[in-house]
Amino acid sequence: MSADPTQVLAFETDCHIFDGCGFPGPGLHSFLFEPLWGEPGLTSVYFNKPMLLALLGSIIIVGFFWAAFAKPKVVPGKLQMIAEAGYDFVRNGIVYQTLGRKEGEKYVPLMVSLFFFVWILNVWSIIPVAQFPVTSIIAYPMILALGVYILWMSVTFKRHGFVGGLKNLTGYDKTLGGVLPLIMVIEFFSNVLVRPFTHAVRLFANMFAGHTLLLLFTIASWYLLNGIGIAYAGVSFVMVIVMTAFELFIQAVQAYVFVLLACSFIQGAVAEHH
């Protein structure tokens, strides 16, 4: 779990209910980490646990697909079969379904990479020792969403030109008559400002909330492990198991939704304006 001094103290001092110590509930402090190297600050360089997990996630994804496809076989082995299944799921189930085969083919490598990178950053939450979803820190979803946003804007103006791109982003349609200016303002605000924000926040908020709930029930299981509280500790531990299984599902769904939205943005960029 996160290196929260309050939680660490509760475990190290064997603090339980009826011992006179308060419940060390999770909070924003559960998402703050001491640097593994360097010192935090606006002008300093440092390296902490979420950065390490993001780096390890990148290495694992690259290593996995490299090992699976370095020497591909007509009759695939187990590793190649798993990699192909994952690749085909993103390509056929997300990219082709949203963009079509012809338009979407060029975006498949990016979307496959994005899907598995987001997924592994999420899944660290339930991996022993790691036990932290990197995407629960808003900076990581923001950077990923910014990359999608830059691609989206680039494709929009490259495909339609400057004037056509603005029409595409503002939903220009002269048949709307007098309400056209209002619609254009709303569409511009929604597309240019709101979409990239919600794209990042949707992923962040789900992982933040999920990790907080896991922390809550895990800490409660230990805290209640005393006297008559043992029965409640058992219930809390069952909830830890249930929430872990639920988080497994949510982690995959959020990676899917993130990539699906990225594809839908690009689909809107390449759509012909009428």
C-alpha positions in Angstrom: 0.0 0.0 0.0 1.0 3.6 0.0 3.7 4.8 2.4 1.3 6.6 4.7 2.9 7.3 8.1 -0.5 7.0 9.9 -1.2 3.6 8.4 2.3 2.3 9.0 2.1 3.4 12.6 -1.2 1.6 13.1 0.3 -1.7 11.8 3.7 -1.4 13.5 2.2 -0.5 17.0 -0.4 -3.3 16.7 -3.2 -0.7 17.0 -6.7 -2.2 17.1 -10.1 -1.1 18.2 -10.6 -0.8 22.0 -6.8 0.0 22.3 -7.5 3.7 22.6 -6.2 4.6 19.2 -8.3 6.1 16.5 -9.1 4.5 13.1 -6.3 5.5 10.6 -8.7 6.0 7.7 -7.3 6.5 4.2 -7.2 10.0 2.6 -5.2 12.2 0.4 -2.1 11.2 2.4 -2.5 7.7 1.1 -1.5 8.9 -2.4 1.6 10.7 -1.3 5.0 9.0 -1.4 8.4 9.7 -0.1 11.0 9.9 -2.9 13.0 6.8 -3.5 15.7 9.1 -4.9 16.2 12.8 -4.8 14.2 15.5 -3.1 10.7 16.8 -4.1 10.3 20.3 -5.2 9.5 22.5 -8.2 13.1 22.8 -9.3 14.5 19.4 -8.2 14.5 16.0 -9.7 13.3 13.0 -7.7 11.9 9.5 -8.3 9.1 7.9 -6.3 7.1 4.7 -6.2 4.4 5.6 -8.8 7.2 6.7 -11.2 8.9 3.3 -10.6 5.7 1.4 -11.2 5.0 3.4 -14.4 8.6 2.6 -15.6 8.2 -1.1 -14.7 4.9 -1.2 -16.5 6.4 0.2 -19.7 9.2 -2.4 -19.5 6.8 -5.3 -18.9 4.6 -4.3 -21.8 7.5 -3.9 -24.2 9.2 -7.0 -23.0 6.0 -9.1 -23.2 5.2 -8.2 -26.8 8.8 -8.4 -27.8 9.1 -11.9 -26.5 5.7 -12.9 -28.1 6.4 -11.5 -31.6 10.2 -11.4 -31.9 10.1 -14.8 -33.7 6.4 -15.3 -34.6 5.3 -18.7 -35.7 2.5 -19.9 -38.0 1.3 -22.1 -35.2 1.7 -19.8 -32.2 2.9 -20.8 -28.8 1.1 -19.9 -25.6 2.8 -16.5 -25.2 2.2 -15.5 -28.8 -1.4 -16.7 -28.6 -2.1 -14.5 -25.6 -0.4 -11.5 -27.2 -2.4 -12.1 -30.5 -5.6 -12.4 -28.5 -4.9 -9.1 -26.8 -3.9 -7.4 -30.0 -6.9 -8.6 -31.9 -9.2 -7.6 -29.0 -8.1 -3.9 -29.3 -7.8 -3.9 -33.1 -11.1 -5.6 -33.9 -13.1 -4.8 -30.8 -12.2 -1.1 -30.4 -10.3 0.4 -33.4 -12.1 -1.3 -36.3 -15.5 -1.0 -34.6 -15.0 2.8 -34.2 -12.9 3.9 -37.1 -13.4 1.1 -39.6 -10.7 -1.2 -41.0 -9.3 1.2 -43.7 -9.1 4.3 -41.5 -8.3 2.6 -38.3 -5.4 0.4 -39.3 -2.8 3.1 -38.9 -3.9 3.8 -35.4 -3.9 0.1 -34.2 -0.3 0.1 -32.8 -0.9 3.3 -30.8 -4.2 2.1 -29.4 -2.9 -1.3 -28.5 0.0 0.3 -26.7 -2.3 2.8 -24.9 -4.7 0.0 -23.8 -2.1 -2.2 -22.3 -0.2 0.6 -20.7 -3.3 2.0 -19.0 -4.3 -1.5 -18.0 -1.0 -2.3 -16.3 -0.9 1.1 -14.5 -4.4 0.2 -13.2 -3.6 -3.4 -12.3 -0.7 -2.5 -10.0 -3.4 -1.8 -7.4 -3.8 -5.5 -6.6 -0.2 -6.7 -7.2 1.5 -7.5 -3.8 4.2 -5.1 -2.7 3.2 -2.6 -5.5 -0.5 -2.2 -4.4 -1.0 1.2 -5.9 -2.8 2.2 -9.2 -0.6 4.7 -10.9 -3.5 6.3 -12.7 -5.0 7.3 -9.4 -2.5 10.2 -9.5 -4.1 12.7 -11.9 -0.8 13.6 -13.6 -0.6 10.3 -15.4 -4.1 10.2 -17.0 -3.6 13.9 -17.9 -0.5 13.3 -19.8 -2.1 10.3 -21.7 -5.2 12.3 -22.4 -3.1 15.3 -23.6 -1.3 13.0 -26.1 -4.7 11.8 -27.4 -5.9 15.4 -27.6 -2.8 16.6 -29.6 -3.3 13.7 -32.0 -7.0 14.5 -32.3 -6.4 18.2 -33.1 -3.6 17.3 -35.5 -5.8 14.9 -37.4 -8.7 17.4 -37.4 -6.9 20.3 -39.0 -4.8 18.1 -41.3 -7.9 16.4 -42.7 -10.1 19.5 -43.0 -7.8 22.5 -43.0 -8.0 25.4 -40.6 -11.5 26.6 -41.5 -12.9 23.1 -42.0 -11.3 22.0 -38.7 -13.0 24.8 -36.8 -16.3 23.9 -38.4 -15.7 20.3 -37.4 -15.0 21.2 -33.8 -17.9 23.7 -33.5 -20.5 21.6 -35.2 -21.2 24.2 -37.9 -24.4 23.5 -39.8 -26.1 26.4 -41.5 -29.4 24.6 -41.5 -29.6 25.2 -37.8 -30.5 28.8 -38.5 -30.7 31.3 -35.6 -29.4 28.8 -32.9 -26.2 28.1 -34.8 -24.0 30.6 -32.9 -25.2 29.1 -29.6 -24.6 25.6 -30.8 -21.1 26.5 -32.1 -20.1 28.0 -28.7 -21.4 25.0 -26.8 -19.7 22.5 -29.2 -16.4 24.4 -29.1 -16.4 24.5 -25.3 -17.4 20.8 -25.2 -14.8 19.6 -27.7 -11.8 21.8 -27.1 -12.0 22.2 -23.3 -14.3 19.7 -21.7 -13.5 16.5 -23.6 -9.8 16.2 -22.8 -10.6 17.1 -19.1 -13.2 14.4 -18.7 -11.1 11.9 -20.7 -8.4 12.2 -18.0 -10.7 12.6 -14.9 -12.9 9.6 -15.8 -9.9 7.3 -15.5 -8.4 9.1 -12.5 -11.6 9.2 -10.5 -12.4 5.5 -10.9 -9.0 4.4 -9.9 -8.8 6.9 -7.0 -12.1 5.8 -5.6 -11.3 2.1 -6.1 -8.0 2.3 -4.3 -9.5 4.3 -1.4 -12.2 1.6 -0.9 -9.6 -1.2 -0.9 -7.5 0.7 1.6 -10.5 1.4 3.8 -11.6 -2.3 4.1 -8.0 -3.5 4.4 -7.1 -1.2 7.2 -10.5 -1.9 8.9 -9.8 -5.6 8.8 -6.6 -5.1 10.8 -8.0 -2.4 13.1 -11.1 -4.5 14.1 -9.0 -7.6 14.8 -9.5 -7.4 18.6 -12.0 -8.8 21.0 -15.6 -8.8 19.7 -14.4 -6.8 16.7 -13.0 -10.0 15.2 -16.4 -10.9 13.7 -16.5 -7.5 12.0 -12.9 -7.9 10.9 -14.0 -11.1 9.1 -16.7 -9.2 7.3 -14.3 -6.4 6.3 -11.8 -9.0 5.0 -14.5 -10.6 2.8 -15.2 -7.1 1.4 -11.5 -6.8 0.6 -11.7 -10.0 -1.5 -14.9 -8.8 -3.2 -13.5 -5.3 -3.9 -10.3 -6.8 -5.3 -12.3 -8.9 -7.7 -14.4 -5.9 -8.6 -11.3 -3.8 -9.1 -9.9 -6.4 -11.6 -13.0 -5.8 -13.7 -13.0 -2.0 -13.4 -9.3 -1.8 -14.2 -9.9 -3.6 -17.6 -13.0 -1.6 -18.3 -11.3 1.7 -17.6 -8.5 0.8 -20.0 -11.1 -0.1 -22.6 -13.1 3.1 -22.1 -10.0 5.3 -22.3 -9.0 3.8 -25.7 -12.6 3.7 -26.9 -12.9 7.4 -26.3 -9.6 8.1 -27.9 -10.8 6.3 -31.1 -14.2 8.1 -31.0 -12.3 11.5 -30.9 -10.3 10.5 -33.9 -13.4 9.2 -35.6 -15.0 12.6 -35.2 -11.8 14.2 -36.6 -11.8 12.2 -39.8 -15.6 12.4 -40.4 -16.6 14.4 -43.4 -18.2 17.7 -42.5 -21.6 18.5 -44.1 
